Amino acid sequence: MFEEHFQDTIALVQSNPIIGIGVAVVVLGLFYFRPKDMFKLLGFCLVLVVGFYLMTLLAETVGSGSKKKDEMIHRTSKAIGE
């Protein structure tokens, strides 16, 4: 999911370098003139990304576990002849 967005962003910047340069200048300017606020924002975004990553990791684990459980139930049913 992140990889798709990352690839789309890279494609946008490569096709429109002026927009990429403009965004970079604005972000660097904000880091220069308001570093405390920008580092708070950066930390908050990092916490959100880590939280989202952990939630998707947990969802994938639960999904694969329930899939394996269903497979084992069907195997057991076939083994006892139902």
ABEGO torsion letter per residue (X at the ends): XAAAAAAAAAAAAAABAAAAAAAAAAAAAAAAABAAAAAAAAAAAAAAAAAAAAAAAAAAAAAAAAAAAAAAAAAAAAAAGX
